[in-house]
């Protein structure tokens, strides 16, 4: 029944599709003659099983759920490189702000208008 259904389908197919089916049949016959038809089928099943899709959720790395808090540096903890406490820094008094005189205009007042 396969031949009769193939013949029925061949009458409905274009010349290109008929040529394609002939090529597929010739290639299949060549594989059978070489004895590797079963190997090709097993390769196809392995290929479909190992296929990964670019950008899929399977391939993406999981992000860390929370970021641990940063530790203070030894300088901020006032410790030396061995972890020993450093002496306190002397408090430096902030200087008084300098009072500046207002600037005089660089041009005569008449030209400034």
Secondary structure, 3 states (H helix, E strand, C coil): CHHHHHHHHHHHCCHHHHHHHHHHHHHHHHHHHHCCHHHHHHHHHHHHHHCCCCCCCCCCCCCCCCCCCCCCCHHHHCECCCCCECCCCCCCCCCCCCCCCCCCCCCCHHHHC
